[in-house]
């Protein structure tokens, strides 16, 4: 199945919070991926300057969610304790596990820790009014999902708790896992936190762009999740 790669912006009149940071051209070539729209370009298309972003939630540290580390010079990063321990621990010596991480991105995050730019979370927490993170594990040891209050109800950015809508079907886990029982429970938690199954957003499904309206007329590849899906 084809994979799309998403970076989300949670925006209101008071703040902008970015969820995940994608990957750059170097990481794309390394992993055999194609960048359709660079992250900075996509954000600027909806009026967001990366220089002004102050808060970023990293769902987990896989290369496709935690790259572009130099793009947000003012941002504070929100990460689960367990995820940082995982991506700097002994498991990374196994290519089947560590190969989905990018050593440069992990190292950059370590430097941000020393610079005081990482806020660690141990479980569920509030980032701002109407924005909460929830540690679920499963896909990675410190995987977290994001719950957002919108005009249509509670939307859950599920990230890789389910790559595709089809992964929500029993017996269809995505094959990159840290813990299968935790993966199954993560989906139950995500669906419980969402106002309905139609409020759950998977991490990589191209159907997200097909189901949700564009952020701007004529702007392809940028969806608005606060509006009801088209189908």
N, C-alpha and C positions, 0 to 999 in steps of 0.2 A: 504494500500500500504506500502511496506517496506521503511524504511528511512535509508539513509546513512548520515554520519556526516563528514563534510569536514573542514580541515584547509588548507589555501592556502598560498603559498610562492611566492612573486613577486621578481624575482632575475635578476640582471644584473651585469656588472663588477664593478659597483660603490656601490651598496647597496642591502640589503635584507629587504623587508617589509613583515611581516606576517599579514594575514587577518584572524581574529578570532583565538581562542586558545583552542577550544574543551572543554573536561571535563575529570576529573580523575576517578579513580576506585571508590572512595567514592561517587561521584556524580552519577556514573553509577549504583551503587547498589541502591542508593536512588530513582532513577527514572526508575529502571527496564530496563537498557540498557546494551549492551555488547560492550566492547572496543576490536576491532579487532587488531588494531595497536596503541600503545600509541603514543601521539603526538611527544615526544622526539625521539622515535625510528624512526618514519616516517621522521622527519626532518633530522636526522643523515643519513638515507638511501640515501638522495639526497645531502649529504655533507654540511648540515647546522647545526651548533652548537647553541643550544638555548642560551648559555651563550653569544654568540656574536651578537644576534639580538638586534637592536637598535630602531626599530619602529614597532609597532603593531597597526593595525586598528581593532577596535571592532565594528562589524556591529550593534549589539545590545546586551543587557545584559542578554538575556536568558541563562540558565545554560549551554546549549550545545555549546555556542559561546564564553563564557567569563570565562571559568575555567582555571585550571593549572596556577594560578596566581603566584606561586613561581618558575615557570620553566624558566622565562626570567628575570634574575636579573638586566640587564642593559637597558631593553627596556623602551621606552617612549610610552605611550598608547594614541591613538587618538579616541576620543569619542564625540558624539554630546551633547551639553548642555542639550537639551530636554530629552535625554535618561537617564542621571544621575538624573535629577529632577524626572523623571518618576519612576525609580526603587528605589528611596528613599522616595517616596511620599505616599499619603493616599491610592492609588490604591493597594499597596502591602498588605494591610490588607484584601483584598478579595482573598480567596484561588484560585478562578478561574483565577485570574490575577497573583497574587504573586507566585502561585505554579509552574510557569514555570521559575521563577528566583531562584537563589541560594543565600541565605543570606550570606553565607561565601564568595562567589565570589564578591558580592556587597560590603561587608565590606572590603575585600582586596583592591578593587578599591578605596574606600574612603581613606584608608591608603596611597595609591599611590598618591591621590590628595594632601594630606598633605605633602608627600615627594617630591612634585614637579615633579612627573613623569607622569602626565596626561595633554595632550594638548587638550583643548576643542575647538570644532568647532560649529558654529551657522549657519548651511546651507552648501553651497557648498564651497570646499576649495581644495587647492593643497597640497599633502603630499610631493611630489618630482616631478621632471620633468617626465611627462607621467603617473602620478598616482594622481587621484583626487577622493575626496569623495563627495557624494551628499546626502543630507538629504531628505528622501522621506516619512518617517512615515508609517502609515497604519498598519503594523504588530505590531510594538510597536511605542511609541510616538516619539522616536528619532532614528528610524531605518535609517541607512545610507548604501548606496551601493558604490562600488568601480569601477572606470573606469580605465583601464590599456591599454597603448599603447603597442602593440605587433607586431611581424613581419607579422601577418595576419590581422591586423587592431585593432580597439578598442574593447577589451573584457570587458564586464561588469559582475563583480561578484555580482550577484543579491541577494545573501543570501536569507533571508526569505521574500523578496518581492514576491517570488514564491517558495514554497518548491519543486514543481515538474514542469516539462514542461507543464503538463496537467493543472496546475493552471493558465496558460496564456490564456486558453480558456475562453471566456465570461461566467460568471455565475458559475465558479468553484474556488472560493476563498478557501484558506486553512482556517479551522474553528477557528484558534487562531488569533484574530484580536483586534486592538485597535480602528480602524476607517475604515469602509468599503469603503467610497468614497476615502479616502486617499490611501487605499490599491490598488484600481483600478488605481488611478492616478500614484502611484508608479511604477506599471508595465509599464504604458505608457511612463513614464520618462526613465525607464531603457532601454526599447526597442529603444527609440529615441537616447539614448547615445551610444548604441552598433552599430557597423558597419552594423550588420544585425541580424535578430533573431537567427542565428546560432552562434552569438558572445555573446549571453546571457547565463549565467550559473546559474541555480537554486540552491537553498540552500541545498537540501537533496535528489535529485533524483539519484537513482542507475544508471540510464541511462547515467549519466556523465562519469562514469568509462567505460561503454560499448562503448560510442561514441568516446572517446579521446584516443590517443596512450599513452602507459606507459612512464613514465619519464626515465625508464631504462629497457633494455631487462630482462624479468623474474621478474620484480618488480611489484607485483600485488597491486592494491589499491592506486597507485600514478599516476595521470594523468598529461599530459602536455596540457595546454589550449592555448599555443601560437602556437600550430600546428593545422592544419585543422582537424575537426572531421573525423573519419573513415567512418561514415555513416550519 
